[in-house]
Amino acid sequence: MVSNFVVWGDWSLASFMLLYTETGETSKRIMLAENNLGGLDQVVSFSGLFDFKGNRLPEVISHPKVIVLPKNEVSCFVVGTETETGFRIARSSGEGKTGLVDLIVVEMI
């Protein structure tokens, strides 16, 4: 368990796929891009976390699952799927302050 983790990441409200076209003198291009409207997810590496006893978490965790336990009124959640090296976390958009949570990190078998 990781105690008193501060969440400052802001959840993106929408993700848009955009198609751009460009015509030059010698070439024509079609470009595809993904743009997020909203905030910025907080990217967290397991190797940067410490458990409640002060031990550093391993760099790689096979099949991790992160459970968020809120400690204040700000709603926080894991964004997307956890990877072997970390995860993304955010607070609900529109919240004026940072979230404070405890994280339970488990290895699923």
Backbone torsions as a table, in degrees:
resi	resn	phi	psi	omega
1	MET	NA	133.8	176.2
2	VAL	-103.8	119.4	-175.9
3	SER	-93.1	146.8	171.1
4	ASN	53.4	50.3	177.7
5	PHE	-83.8	130.2	-178.2
6	VAL	-93.0	126.7	-179.9
7	VAL	-107.4	114.6	177.4
8	TRP	-110.6	-14.3	-179.0
9	GLY	-61.0	142.6	-178.2
10	ASP	-112.1	129.5	-175.4
11	TRP	-68.1	134.4	176.1
12	SER	-74.6	131.0	-178.3
13	LEU	-76.9	-34.3	-176.2
14	ALA	-151.5	153.4	176.9
15	SER	-126.2	125.0	-176.2
16	PHE	-113.3	137.6	170.3
17	MET	-95.5	123.5	-177.6
18	LEU	-115.8	142.9	178.3
19	LEU	-115.7	120.0	179.1
20	TYR	-109.0	144.7	172.5
21	THR	-123.4	146.8	-179.5
22	GLU	-141.3	130.4	177.9
23	THR	-120.5	120.3	178.2
24	GLY	-112.3	-175.4	180.0
25	GLU	-66.6	-36.7	-175.9
26	THR	-115.3	-7.3	-176.6
27	SER	-147.3	161.1	174.2
28	LYS	-129.2	138.7	-176.7
29	ARG	-132.3	148.5	169.4
30	ILE	-123.4	124.7	-177.7
31	MET	-120.6	140.2	178.8
32	LEU	-116.8	132.2	-178.8
33	ALA	-139.8	153.2	174.3
34	GLU	-113.6	124.6	179.4
35	ASN	-119.2	140.2	178.4
36	ASN	-104.0	135.2	175.5
37	LEU	-106.0	121.7	-178.2
38	GLY	133.8	-137.2	-171.8
39	GLY	-101.3	-146.3	-175.4
40	LEU	-136.2	119.9	177.3
41	ASP	-66.6	147.9	177.4
42	GLN	-92.4	119.0	-179.4
43	VAL	-92.3	126.4	-175.7
44	VAL	-122.4	130.8	174.7
45	SER	-98.5	139.2	178.0
46	PHE	-59.0	-34.9	-177.7
47	SER	-66.8	-16.3	178.9
48	GLY	-93.8	4.7	-177.9
49	LEU	-107.5	151.3	177.0
50	PHE	-124.5	140.4	177.8
51	ASP	-78.0	178.0	-175.4
52	PHE	-65.8	-14.7	176.6
53	LYS	-94.0	-2.1	179.2
54	GLY	93.1	6.6	179.2
55	ASN	-86.3	136.1	177.8
56	ARG	-72.2	137.2	175.2
57	LEU	-70.1	153.7	179.2
58	PRO	-66.4	157.5	179.3
59	GLU	-66.6	-35.1	-176.9
60	VAL	-125.6	131.0	175.6
61	ILE	-126.2	121.2	179.9
62	SER	-73.3	130.1	177.3
63	HIS	51.3	58.9	-177.5
64	PRO	-77.9	154.7	171.6
65	LYS	-137.4	128.3	-179.4
66	VAL	-110.0	125.7	178.1
67	ILE	-109.9	127.0	-176.7
68	VAL	-98.8	123.7	177.3
69	LEU	-112.5	109.0	-175.9
70	PRO	-68.2	145.5	177.3
71	LYS	-120.3	-5.1	172.3
72	ASN	-141.0	-173.5	-173.1
73	GLU	-78.9	-4.1	-179.3
74	VAL	-80.3	127.8	-179.6
75	SER	-78.5	122.9	-179.2
76	CYS	-127.9	151.2	-176.8
77	PHE	-158.7	158.9	175.4
78	VAL	-78.6	134.0	-179.7
79	VAL	-98.4	122.4	178.9
80	GLY	74.3	-150.7	-175.9
81	THR	-108.4	141.5	176.0
82	GLU	-67.6	147.6	174.1
83	THR	-109.2	177.4	-180.0
84	GLU	-68.0	-20.0	-177.1
85	THR	-108.8	-11.3	-179.3
86	GLY	174.0	-161.3	-177.0
87	PHE	-159.9	170.6	175.4
88	ARG	-114.3	140.6	-179.3
89	ILE	-136.0	150.7	179.7
90	ALA	-151.0	163.9	172.5
91	ARG	-105.1	161.0	179.2
92	SER	-61.7	140.9	177.6
93	SER	-64.2	147.4	179.2
94	GLY	92.0	-13.1	177.0
95	GLU	-72.5	133.8	-175.8
96	GLY	-82.0	-15.7	-176.8
97	LYS	-131.3	173.0	-178.6
98	THR	-76.0	157.0	177.1
99	GLY	-92.1	152.4	175.4
100	LEU	-125.9	122.8	-174.8
101	VAL	-139.5	161.3	163.9
102	ASP	-103.5	143.4	179.1
103	LEU	-115.1	131.7	171.1
104	ILE	-106.6	118.7	-179.3
105	VAL	-110.1	119.2	-179.3
106	VAL	-124.0	152.9	176.4
107	GLU	-102.2	116.1	-179.3
108	MET	-83.7	138.2	-179.5
109	ILE	-110.8	NA	NA
